[in-house]
Amino acid sequence: MRQQIRFCTARDGARLAWASHGSGSPLVKTSSWLTHLEYDWESPVWRYWLEGLGQSHCVVRYDERGCGLSDQGVGEPSVDRWVSDLEAVVDAAAIGRFTLLGISQGAAIAIAYAARHPERVERMVLYGGYARGRNHRGEGELTQALSAAIRAGWEQPNPAFRRVFTMRFLPEGTPEQMAWYDELQRRTTSAENAARLTEARSNVDVSHVAPLVQAETLVAHARGDAAIPFEEGRLLATLIPNASLLPLDSVNHLLLPDDPAWPMFLSEFRRFTGADAGPAPGPVGELSEREREVMRLVTEGLSNEQIAQRLFISVRTVERHLSNVYAKLRVSGKAARAVAAARFSQGG
């Protein structure tokens, strides 16, 4: 699976980087906290999200202004400006009606866009999102503390200050995943941009706009989300007229590949968007060589612990490889291991 990176121009002249990958009906992901189109593509945090979504949809995503490959000037960040930038990306991609995906801070942008453009948004999926920023839910002191931490040590080689955000987003992350996320934050934007974006997002409030959304909406939220309280997801499902709530059992703000909630979310996402009845199972040829090694041992009847010993890796790494295999082969549920083994035996 490959991505194509392009550029478009926002209303005020800022250059925005956007990318597309996968096949199927169009899915547009709004910008969220500090992305980098190139860096995310190879990451142990975002890569499996991109693969999982791209197997059933043509995914369009972009770096917001001030981050990644887009122009580094943020101007005066606001919901109106973020929605305007999303409009520019959608126009550049020449998309008609589409599914809109808002993750974390991107949920508010998705809500504002869907309310403004009901003719474009066929359905909407919100994951780990909110309508009210921290300053509107009694967390103003936390906003000040996070901004101070960013300005104090964001650009230092030691990731201690950036680790504050990493621990909120990935409390169960592996050392590799946490180190990658630490580096992403420093690589994608400056300390000043990060602080200004943090402060601007803390002031967001689209709760008055949410009732205007006409699109059918799936609101997914981890019950133990360490960054955005579950109550905020519940509030979204209450405010949006045609919304349903999908509670997930996890403490991670970004679901990880070995998180039991990940295949559940992906399965419900595909069911909601109608993708589960569409494309054929992913080909075994998409598996990496390491994933093939793991599957060969699975077909021999070895347990995860035995596979870990044979390949000199951790059990958690084996579980991560298996999660990637399940996503690529589009299998889920209790029988996923057996189904994946059968397909691998037939095509591997």
C-alpha positions in Angstrom: 0.0 0.0 0.0 1.4 3.4 -1.0 0.4 7.0 -0.4 0.5 10.0 -2.7 1.4 13.3 -1.1 0.2 16.5 -2.7 -0.2 20.2 -1.8 -3.1 22.7 -1.9 -3.6 26.3 -1.0 -5.8 27.5 1.8 -8.0 30.6 1.5 -5.3 32.8 3.1 -2.5 31.4 0.9 -1.0 28.9 3.3 0.2 25.7 1.7 -1.3 22.5 3.1 0.1 19.0 2.5 -2.4 16.2 2.0 -2.1 12.6 1.1 -4.3 9.7 -0.2 -4.0 6.0 0.0 -6.1 2.8 -0.1 -9.1 2.0 -2.2 -12.9 2.1 -1.8 -15.4 4.8 -0.8 -13.8 8.1 0.2 -12.9 8.7 3.9 -11.6 12.1 5.0 -9.7 12.3 8.3 -9.6 15.8 9.8 -6.3 17.1 11.2 -5.5 16.1 14.8 -2.6 16.6 17.3 0.7 17.0 15.5 0.8 14.7 12.4 3.5 14.3 9.8 2.4 12.6 6.6 5.8 11.0 5.9 6.7 10.1 9.5 3.3 8.7 10.4 3.4 6.4 7.4 6.3 4.4 8.9 5.3 4.7 12.6 4.5 2.0 15.1 1.6 4.2 16.3 -0.2 5.3 13.2 0.8 2.8 10.5 -1.7 0.1 11.4 -4.5 2.7 11.6 -3.6 3.8 8.1 -3.4 0.3 6.8 -6.6 -0.8 8.5 -8.6 2.2 7.2 -7.0 2.0 3.7 -8.0 -1.6 3.2 -11.7 -0.6 2.9 -11.5 3.1 1.9 -9.7 5.7 -0.1 -8.3 7.7 2.8 -7.5 11.4 2.5 -5.6 13.1 5.4 -3.5 16.2 5.8 -1.1 18.0 8.1 -2.6 21.0 9.7 -0.9 24.4 9.2 2.1 24.6 11.5 2.8 20.9 11.4 4.5 18.2 9.3 4.8 19.1 5.6 2.4 22.0 5.7 3.5 25.6 6.1 4.8 26.2 9.6 3.0 29.5 10.3 -0.2 28.8 12.3 -1.7 32.3 12.1 -4.6 32.7 14.5 -5.7 29.1 15.1 -9.5 28.7 15.4 -12.3 26.4 14.5 -13.3 28.6 11.5 -9.7 28.5 10.2 -9.4 24.7 10.7 -12.7 24.2 8.9 -11.6 26.4 6.1 -8.4 24.4 5.7 -10.5 21.2 5.6 -12.6 22.7 2.9 -9.5 23.4 0.8 -8.3 19.8 1.2 -11.7 18.3 0.2 -11.9 20.6 -2.8 -8.3 19.7 -3.9 -9.1 16.0 -3.6 -12.2 16.5 -5.7 -14.4 14.4 -3.5 -18.2 14.4 -3.6 -19.9 12.8 -0.6 -17.7 11.0 1.9 -17.4 9.6 5.4 -15.8 12.1 7.7 -13.4 10.8 10.5 -12.5 13.0 13.4 -10.0 11.6 15.9 -9.3 13.4 19.2 -9.1 17.2 18.6 -10.2 16.5 15.0 -13.7 15.6 16.2 -14.6 19.3 16.8 -13.4 20.2 13.3 -15.5 17.3 11.9 -18.6 18.5 13.8 -18.3 22.1 12.6 -17.6 21.0 9.0 -20.6 18.5 9.0 -22.9 21.1 10.3 -21.8 23.6 7.6 -21.8 21.0 4.7 -24.5 18.5 5.2 -24.6 17.8 1.5 -21.0 16.5 1.5 -20.9 14.4 4.7 -22.6 11.0 4.1 -21.7 9.8 7.6 -19.4 10.7 10.4 -17.1 8.7 12.8 -15.7 10.4 15.9 -13.1 8.6 18.0 -11.8 9.9 21.3 -13.2 13.3 20.6 -14.9 16.2 22.4 -17.1 19.2 21.7 -15.7 21.2 24.6 -12.0 22.0 25.0 -10.3 21.8 28.4 -11.1 25.4 29.4 -14.8 24.7 28.9 -14.7 21.6 31.1 -13.0 22.9 34.2 -9.4 22.1 33.2 -8.0 25.5 32.7 -5.1 24.9 35.1 -4.1 21.8 33.1 -4.0 23.9 29.9 -1.6 26.4 31.6 0.6 23.5 32.9 0.8 21.8 29.5 1.6 25.1 27.7 4.4 25.9 30.2 5.9 22.4 29.8 5.9 22.8 26.0 7.7 26.2 26.1 10.1 25.0 28.7 11.5 21.8 27.1 9.7 20.9 23.8 12.8 21.3 21.6 15.3 19.7 24.0 16.9 16.3 22.9 15.7 14.9 26.3 12.0 13.9 25.7 11.0 14.4 29.3 8.6 17.4 28.6 7.1 15.8 25.5 6.7 12.5 27.4 3.9 14.2 29.3 1.8 14.1 26.2 3.0 10.7 25.2 1.9 9.2 28.5 -1.5 10.8 28.2 -2.0 9.4 24.7 -0.3 6.0 25.0 -0.2 5.0 28.7 0.2 1.3 27.6 2.6 2.0 24.7 5.7 -0.1 24.3 9.1 1.7 24.7 9.4 1.8 20.9 6.0 3.4 20.4 6.6 6.0 23.2 10.0 6.9 21.8 8.5 7.3 18.3 5.7 9.5 19.6 8.2 11.6 21.6 10.2 12.2 18.5 7.2 12.9 16.3 6.2 15.8 18.5 9.6 17.5 18.2 9.9 16.7 14.5 6.6 17.9 13.3 6.4 21.5 14.8 8.1 24.1 17.0 7.5 24.7 20.7 5.7 27.9 20.0 3.4 26.3 17.5 2.7 23.4 19.8 1.9 25.8 22.7 -0.4 28.0 20.6 -2.3 24.9 19.2 -2.7 23.6 22.7 -4.1 26.8 24.0 -6.4 27.3 21.0 -7.8 23.8 21.2 -8.5 24.3 24.9 -10.8 27.1 24.0 -12.8 25.1 21.4 -16.5 24.7 22.0 -18.8 23.4 19.2 -21.5 22.1 21.6 -23.9 24.6 20.1 -23.2 23.4 16.6 -23.4 19.6 17.3 -27.2 19.5 17.3 -27.1 20.8 13.7 -25.3 17.8 12.3 -27.6 15.8 10.0 -25.2 12.9 9.2 -25.6 9.5 10.9 -22.7 9.4 13.4 -20.7 6.7 15.3 -19.1 8.0 18.5 -16.4 5.7 19.8 -14.6 6.4 23.0 -12.3 4.4 25.4 -13.8 4.2 28.9 -10.5 4.8 30.6 -9.1 7.4 28.0 -6.2 9.1 29.8 -6.4 12.2 27.7 -10.1 12.9 27.0 -12.7 11.8 29.6 -15.2 9.2 28.5 -17.9 11.6 29.6 -17.0 13.9 26.7 -17.7 11.1 24.2 -21.0 10.4 25.9 -21.8 14.1 25.6 -21.1 14.0 21.8 -23.5 11.1 21.4 -26.1 13.1 23.3 -25.7 16.3 21.4 -25.6 14.9 17.9 -29.2 13.9 16.9 -28.5 10.8 14.9 -25.5 9.4 16.9 -24.8 6.1 18.6 -22.1 5.5 21.2 -19.5 2.7 21.0 -17.8 2.4 24.4 -14.3 0.7 24.2 -12.5 -1.0 27.0 -9.1 0.7 26.9 -7.0 3.4 28.7 -5.2 4.4 25.6 -6.3 7.6 23.8 -4.9 6.2 20.6 -5.7 2.5 20.3 -2.6 0.4 19.9 -2.3 -2.6 17.6 -2.3 -5.1 20.4 -5.1 -3.4 22.2 -8.2 -5.7 22.4 -10.3 -2.6 21.6 -8.6 -2.0 18.3 -10.2 -4.9 16.3 -13.5 -4.1 17.9 -13.3 -0.5 16.7 -12.2 -1.5 13.2 -15.0 -4.0 12.9 -17.6 -1.6 14.0 -16.2 1.1 11.8 -16.4 -1.1 8.8 -19.9 -2.2 9.7 -21.1 1.4 10.2 -19.6 2.6 6.9 -20.8 -0.5 5.0 -17.3 -1.6 4.2 -17.7 -5.1 5.8 -19.8 -6.3 2.9 -17.6 -4.7 0.2 -14.0 -5.6 -0.6 -12.7 -9.2 -0.5 -10.3 -10.3 2.2 -6.9 -8.8 2.1 -4.3 -10.9 0.2 -1.6 -12.8 2.1 0.9 -11.0 -0.2 0.5 -7.8 1.9 2.1 -9.4 4.9 5.6 -8.4 5.8 8.3 -11.1 6.1 8.3 -11.0 9.9 4.5 -11.3 9.9 4.9 -14.3 7.6 7.4 -15.9 10.0 4.9 -15.5 12.9 2.1 -17.0 10.8 4.1 -20.0 9.8 4.7 -20.8 13.4 1.0 -20.2 14.2 0.0 -22.7 11.6 2.4 -25.2 13.2 0.4 -24.9 16.4 2.9 -22.8 18.5 1.6 -20.5 21.2 2.5 -16.8 21.4 5.0 -17.6 24.1 6.6 -20.3 22.0 6.7 -18.1 18.9 8.4 -15.3 21.0 11.1 -17.8 22.2 11.7 -19.1 18.6 12.1 -15.6 17.1 13.8 -14.0 20.1 11.2 -11.3 20.5 8.8 -10.4 23.2 5.3 -11.9 23.5 3.9 -8.4 23.2 5.7 -8.0 19.8 4.2 -11.3 18.7 0.7 -10.0 19.6 1.4 -6.8 17.7 2.4 -8.7 14.6 -0.8 -10.8 14.9 -2.9 -7.7 15.2 -1.4 -6.3 12.0 -2.0 -9.6 10.3 -5.7 -9.6 11.4 -6.1 -6.1 10.1 -4.5 -6.9 6.7 -6.6 -10.0 6.3 -9.7 -8.3 7.6 -10.5 -10.8 10.2 -11.6 -10.1 13.8 -13.3 -11.7 16.8 -12.5 -14.9 18.8 -11.9 -17.0 15.7 -9.5 -14.5 14.1 -6.4 -16.6 14.8 -7.9 -19.7 13.3 -9.3 -17.9 10.2 -6.0 -16.1 9.6 -4.1 -19.3 9.9 -6.4 -21.0 7.4 -6.0 -18.1 4.9 -2.3 -18.1 5.3 -2.0 -21.8 4.7 -4.0 -21.4 1.5 -2.1 -18.4 0.2 1.2 -18.3 2.0 
